[in-house]
Amino acid sequence: MQIRKIAFIGTGIMGANIAGHIMDAGYDLTVHNRTKDKAAALLARGAHWAASPAEAAADADVVFTMVGYPSDVEDVYLATDGLIRTAKKGAWLIDLTTSSPQLARDIHDAAEVEDKHAFDCPVTGGEQGAIDGTLTLIAGISQQAAAPVLPVLESFSSKIFYFDQPGGGQTAKLCNQVSLASCMVGYADALALAEQSGIDAEKVLEVMASGTGGSGASKTLAPKSLAGDYKPGFLAEHLRKDIGLALQRSEDLEITLPGAETAFTLFDMLCQIGGSRMGTQALTLLYQEEATCAVAGLDWSLLDQGDEDEHECHCGHDHGDGHECCGGHGHDHGDGHECHCHDHEH
């Protein structure tokens, strides 16, 4: 099969850059996004616009999707006018979204019935990796089976891991996100301890980097936290979604992930007080004075409203009792435990 025409659905922070590399590799590209403006740069370069995912996929040899939530993935693929029905026979359908392993298996099975080929292929490497074309791909397919689309995948990646089964890529990506989230909580704790102790936080990061206390997150994101740069390379609400998916999977497996539970609580709190569209490095704002948070655009009063309203995070995970925060903001947890990670009063 000669691949000539490619469709790309979802041209957000990551998708637009990935699609650009596909164009650079010489493929004829058609794009669709819910907000057309986000595809403007690609259209200016010669990409074709489609008014719907079905229209984009109609004549494509390969269709990539990179949307927000599992509900979006399900709609794009499995709706009556979704890709499973509307893509041409023999087409490859590749989902780059971090989504549900079970949904990935369902999409794969439905595609095979329709004589199409679908596999999950979430990515890691952040916005910079997408810009540089050096993303790591985590594919739920064998290397041999993916051979026909390998040249396209290599156009925007530097490494591909194959997990040989539908949903395998999603499961591996959730493992990565669980580790990332815990690393972010770790460096946020470390910076708070340094700053409140009156020592040089930047120098502390150097110490961490020179020993075993550092991480990819502390190397790339912690400097942004210190600089007050909360521009999103990866949205806080999307990491919250990913952790929620991992927690949902842990419930299915009847195991406990205490680090992930803590990270979810904190990122959920950040999203509830107005930080959902900030970069994940805005986590450190939860440790700052309320006035500092307000300058950054956060509103702690929204947290009390969030406790009263039903909260939907799109991850499918049952969070139980209103997402009570382990940090507590000085609240008594009823077990004699009082946390002091914040200094806010509500």
C-alpha positions in Angstrom: 0.0 0.0 0.0 1.4 3.4 -1.0 0.5 6.1 1.4 -0.2 9.4 -0.2 -3.1 11.1 1.5 -3.3 11.6 5.2 -6.0 13.1 7.4 -5.3 14.7 10.8 -8.1 15.3 13.3 -7.2 17.6 16.2 -4.8 20.4 15.6 -4.2 21.7 19.1 -0.9 22.3 20.9 0.5 18.9 20.0 -1.5 18.0 16.9 -0.7 21.1 14.8 3.1 20.5 15.2 2.8 16.8 14.4 0.7 17.5 11.4 3.3 20.0 10.2 6.1 17.4 10.3 3.8 15.1 8.2 3.5 17.8 5.7 7.3 18.4 5.7 7.7 14.7 4.8 5.8 15.3 1.6 2.3 13.9 2.3 -0.9 15.4 1.1 -2.7 16.5 4.3 -6.3 17.2 5.1 -7.1 18.6 8.6 -10.1 19.0 10.8 -10.4 20.7 14.2 -13.4 21.9 16.1 -11.9 25.4 16.0 -10.8 26.1 12.5 -8.5 29.0 13.7 -6.2 26.4 15.3 -5.5 24.9 11.9 -4.8 28.3 10.2 -1.0 27.8 10.0 -1.4 24.4 8.4 -4.0 25.7 5.9 -1.6 28.6 5.0 1.0 26.0 4.2 -1.3 24.1 1.8 -3.2 21.6 4.0 -6.8 21.0 3.0 -9.7 21.8 5.3 -12.5 19.4 6.1 -15.7 20.3 7.8 -15.9 17.1 9.7 -13.8 14.0 10.7 -15.8 12.0 8.2 -15.0 14.4 5.4 -11.3 14.5 6.3 -11.1 10.7 6.3 -13.1 10.0 3.2 -10.1 9.5 0.8 -7.2 9.2 3.3 -4.8 6.3 3.4 -4.0 7.1 7.1 -6.1 9.0 9.6 -4.5 10.4 12.8 -6.5 11.6 15.7 -5.4 13.7 18.6 -8.4 14.9 20.6 -8.9 15.8 24.3 -10.8 13.1 26.1 -11.9 9.4 25.8 -15.4 10.7 25.1 -14.1 12.6 22.1 -12.2 9.6 20.9 -15.3 7.4 21.2 -17.4 9.9 19.3 -14.8 10.4 16.5 -14.5 6.7 15.9 -17.7 5.0 16.9 -20.5 7.4 16.3 -22.8 6.7 13.4 -20.7 9.0 11.1 -17.5 8.1 12.9 -14.2 6.9 11.3 -14.9 3.2 11.6 -17.8 3.6 9.2 -16.6 6.5 7.0 -12.9 5.8 6.4 -12.2 3.9 3.2 -11.5 0.1 3.2 -7.9 -0.7 4.1 -7.3 2.7 5.8 -5.1 3.0 8.9 -6.7 4.7 11.8 -4.1 5.8 14.4 -5.1 7.5 17.7 -2.4 9.6 19.3 -4.7 10.7 22.2 -4.0 9.4 25.7 -7.2 7.5 26.3 -8.7 4.4 27.7 -7.0 1.0 27.0 -10.4 -0.7 26.8 -11.7 1.9 24.3 -8.6 1.3 22.2 -9.4 -2.4 22.1 -13.0 -1.7 21.1 -11.9 0.6 18.3 -9.3 -1.9 17.0 -11.9 -4.7 17.0 -14.6 -2.6 15.3 -12.1 -1.5 12.6 -11.1 -5.1 11.8 -14.7 -6.0 11.2 -14.9 -3.1 8.7 -11.6 -4.1 6.9 -9.7 -1.2 8.4 -6.7 -1.1 10.7 -6.8 0.8 14.0 -4.2 1.0 16.8 -3.5 3.2 19.8 -0.3 5.2 19.7 -0.2 7.8 22.4 2.9 10.0 22.5 5.2 11.5 25.1 7.8 14.3 24.8 5.5 17.3 25.3 5.1 20.4 23.1 8.8 20.8 22.5 9.1 17.2 21.3 6.2 17.9 18.9 7.9 21.0 17.7 11.2 19.3 17.2 9.7 16.1 15.7 11.3 14.0 18.4 8.3 12.5 20.2 8.4 9.0 21.6 5.5 6.9 20.3 3.9 4.2 22.4 2.2 1.8 20.0 -0.4 -0.8 20.8 0.7 -2.9 17.8 3.6 -5.1 16.8 6.5 -3.7 14.9 5.9 -6.0 12.0 2.2 -5.1 11.7 3.0 -1.4 11.8 5.5 -1.6 9.0 3.3 -0.1 6.3 2.9 3.2 8.3 6.4 3.4 9.8 7.6 6.1 7.4 4.8 8.4 8.5 5.3 7.7 12.2 9.0 8.4 11.9 8.3 11.8 10.4 7.5 13.2 13.8 9.2 10.8 16.2 12.7 9.7 17.4 11.7 6.5 19.1 8.9 4.0 18.9 8.0 1.4 21.5 5.8 -1.4 20.4 3.5 -3.1 23.0 2.1 -5.7 20.5 -1.6 -5.7 21.5 -4.5 -3.3 21.2 -4.7 -1.0 24.3 -1.1 -1.8 25.2 0.2 1.6 24.1 -2.5 3.3 26.2 -1.6 1.2 29.3 2.1 2.0 28.9 1.3 5.7 28.5 -0.7 5.7 31.7 2.2 4.2 33.5 4.3 7.0 32.2 1.8 9.6 33.3 1.5 8.1 36.8 5.3 8.4 37.2 5.3 12.0 35.7 2.6 13.2 38.1 4.4 11.8 41.2 7.6 13.4 40.0 5.9 16.7 39.6 4.4 16.5 43.1 7.9 15.6 44.3 9.6 18.7 42.8 6.7 20.9 43.9 7.2 19.7 47.5 11.0 20.2 47.2 10.7 23.8 45.9 8.2 24.7 48.6 10.5 23.3 51.3 13.4 25.2 49.9 11.6 28.5 49.5 10.0 28.4 52.9 13.4 27.5 54.4 14.9 30.6 52.8 17.5 28.9 50.7 18.1 29.3 46.9 15.5 27.1 45.1 17.4 27.3 41.8 20.5 25.9 43.5 18.4 23.1 45.0 17.3 22.1 41.5 21.0 21.9 40.6 21.6 19.6 43.6 18.7 17.4 42.6 20.0 17.2 39.0 23.4 16.2 40.2 22.1 13.4 42.3 19.2 11.0 42.4 16.5 13.5 43.4 16.1 14.9 39.9 13.7 13.8 37.2 12.6 14.8 33.7 9.9 16.9 35.2 12.3 18.8 37.5 14.7 19.4 34.7 12.2 20.7 32.1 9.2 22.0 34.1 10.6 23.1 37.5 12.5 26.1 36.0 9.3 27.3 34.5 7.6 27.0 37.8 10.3 29.2 39.4 10.1 31.7 36.6 6.3 32.0 36.9 5.9 30.7 33.4 2.6 28.8 33.3 2.1 28.7 29.6 0.8 25.3 28.6 3.0 22.8 26.9 0.7 20.2 28.3 -2.6 21.3 29.9 -3.2 20.6 33.6 -6.7 19.3 32.9 -5.2 16.8 30.5 -2.8 15.4 33.0 -5.7 15.2 35.5 -7.6 13.2 32.9 -4.7 10.9 32.4 -4.2 10.2 36.1 -7.9 9.6 36.4 -7.7 7.0 33.7 -4.8 5.3 35.5 -6.8 5.3 38.7 -9.8 3.8 36.9 -7.5 1.0 35.6 -6.1 0.5 39.1 -9.7 0.0 40.4 -10.3 -2.6 37.7 -7.1 -4.4 38.8 -8.0 -4.0 42.5 -4.6 -2.3 43.3 -3.9 1.0 45.0 -1.7 3.8 43.6 -1.3 6.2 46.5 1.1 8.5 44.6 -1.4 8.8 41.7 -4.2 9.5 44.2 -2.3 12.3 45.7 -1.3 13.8 42.3 -4.9 13.6 41.1 -6.2 15.4 44.2 -3.7 18.2 43.7 -4.2 18.6 39.9 -8.0 18.4 40.4 -7.8 21.2 42.9 -5.7 23.3 40.5 -8.3 22.8 37.7 -11.2 23.6 40.0 -9.7 27.0 41.0 -9.1 28.1 37.4 -5.9 26.4 36.4 -7.3 23.8 34.0 -5.9 25.5 30.9 -2.5 26.3 32.5 0.6 24.2 32.0 1.1 21.3 34.4 4.0 23.3 36.0 1.3 25.6 37.6 1.0 22.9 40.2 3.5 24.8 42.3 0.9 27.7 42.6 -1.0 25.5 45.1 1.9 26.1 47.5 1.9 29.9 47.2 0.2 32.7 49.0 -3.3 33.4 47.9 -2.3 36.8 46.5 0.3 35.2 44.3 -2.3 32.8 43.0 -4.7 35.6 42.3 -2.1 37.4 40.2 -1.7 34.2 38.2 -5.5 34.0 37.6 -6.5 31.5 40.2 -9.5 31.9 42.5 -9.6 29.8 45.7 -13.2 30.6 46.3 -14.1 28.4 43.4 -12.9 25.4 45.3 -15.7 25.7 47.8 -18.2 26.0 44.9 -16.6 22.9 43.4 -17.4 20.9 46.6 -21.0 21.8 46.2 -21.4 21.1 42.5 -21.1 17.8 40.7 -17.6 17.7 39.1 -16.9 16.0 35.8 -13.4 15.3 34.8 -14.1 13.0 31.8 -11.8 10.3 33.0 -14.4 7.8 34.0 -12.9 7.3 37.5 -15.1 7.3 40.5 -13.5 9.9 42.8 -16.0 9.4 45.6 -16.4 12.2 48.1 -15.9 15.4 46.2 -12.2 15.2 45.7 -11.1 16.0 49.2 -7.6 17.3 49.1 -4.8 15.6 51.0 -3.3 19.1 51.4 -6.4 20.2 53.2 -5.7 24.0 53.3 -5.5 23.8 57.1 -8.8 21.8 57.4 -9.0 19.1 60.1 -9.3 15.8 58.3 -10.9 14.2 61.3 -8.0 11.8 62.1 -5.7 14.2 63.9 -3.8 14.9 60.7 -3.2 18.5 59.6 -1.3 19.3 56.4 0.7 22.5 56.0 1.4 22.6 52.2 -0.6 25.8 51.8 -1.3 28.9 53.8 -4.8 29.8 52.7 -7.9 30.4 54.7 -11.4 29.8 53.4 
